Amino acid sequence: MPQLLVRDLEAGVIRQLRRRAAAEGISVEEAHRRLLRSVLLGGADEPRENFIAYLRHIPTDEAVEFPRANDLPRLAAL
């Protein structure tokens, strides 16, 4: 498997990576892999919902109100 060596990182970046790894209970190396995957591949480790699946999760109960902003002009450019 290919390897990647990153040099000359700021101390603050390394501290944050170590904190993230500790919070997730994983190694710093694994935290680095997950971070790279999530940024470059859009979280390929986690299943991504498409927009239609997201819309299906919106409650359809009549008691749920979705407030509308009445303070904005609604001018239509035709």
Backbone torsions as a table, in degrees:
resi	resn	phi	psi	omega
1	MET	NA	138.5	179.7
2	PRO	-63.3	153.3	178.5
3	GLN	-121.4	156.9	179.1
4	LEU	-132.5	127.4	177.5
5	LEU	-113.0	123.7	-179.1
6	VAL	-110.6	125.0	-178.0
7	ARG	-114.2	161.9	172.8
8	ASP	59.3	42.6	174.2
9	LEU	-83.1	147.3	177.1
10	GLU	-67.0	148.7	-178.9
11	ALA	-59.6	-36.1	179.8
12	GLY	-64.8	-35.7	178.4
13	VAL	-66.1	-44.3	-180.0
14	ILE	-65.4	-40.3	178.1
15	ARG	-60.4	-45.2	-180.0
16	GLN	-63.7	-40.0	178.7
17	LEU	-64.3	-40.9	177.6
18	ARG	-65.0	-40.0	177.7
19	ARG	-63.5	-43.2	179.5
20	ARG	-62.2	-44.0	179.6
21	ALA	-62.9	-43.7	179.9
22	ALA	-63.9	-41.2	179.9
23	ALA	-64.1	-33.6	-179.6
24	GLU	-90.9	-6.9	179.4
25	GLY	69.9	35.6	-179.3
26	ILE	-129.1	171.3	178.7
27	SER	-73.7	160.2	177.1
28	VAL	-62.5	-38.0	179.0
29	GLU	-62.5	-43.0	178.4
30	GLU	-67.3	-38.5	177.3
31	ALA	-61.8	-39.4	178.5
32	HIS	-64.8	-43.9	178.3
33	ARG	-60.8	-46.3	-178.7
34	ARG	-64.0	-40.3	179.4
35	LEU	-63.8	-45.4	178.2
36	LEU	-62.2	-43.5	179.1
37	ARG	-61.5	-46.2	-176.3
38	SER	-64.8	-37.4	-179.3
39	VAL	-76.0	-44.9	-173.3
40	LEU	-86.7	-30.4	-176.7
41	LEU	-113.0	3.0	179.2
42	GLY	71.4	37.3	178.2
43	GLY	72.6	48.3	-175.8
44	ALA	-60.2	-21.0	179.0
45	ASP	-73.3	-25.2	-177.1
46	GLU	-107.2	137.5	178.0
47	PRO	-63.8	136.3	-179.3
48	ARG	-102.7	133.7	177.1
49	GLU	-82.1	142.6	173.2
50	ASN	-86.3	173.4	-173.3
51	PHE	-64.3	-39.1	-179.9
52	ILE	-64.4	-41.7	177.5
53	ALA	-63.3	-37.8	177.6
54	TYR	-62.6	-45.2	-179.7
55	LEU	-62.9	-32.7	179.6
56	ARG	-66.5	-19.2	179.7
57	HIS	-85.0	-8.0	178.4
58	ILE	-70.5	130.4	-178.4
59	PRO	-61.7	142.2	177.9
60	THR	-106.1	4.6	180.0
61	ASP	-62.7	135.3	-178.7
62	GLU	-65.9	-22.8	-178.1
63	ALA	-74.4	-17.1	179.9
64	VAL	-81.9	125.7	-179.1
65	GLU	-108.3	138.3	174.3
66	PHE	-112.8	99.8	-175.5
67	PRO	-66.2	145.7	178.0
68	ARG	-109.1	144.9	177.3
69	ALA	-81.2	120.0	-179.8
70	ASN	-98.7	-1.4	-174.4
71	ASP	-92.4	0.0	-179.1
72	LEU	-104.0	136.4	174.9
73	PRO	-69.7	139.6	-178.7
74	ARG	-112.3	71.5	-179.2
75	LEU	-88.9	131.7	179.3
76	ALA	-102.9	125.9	177.3
77	ALA	-90.1	113.1	-178.2
78	LEU	-108.8	NA	NA
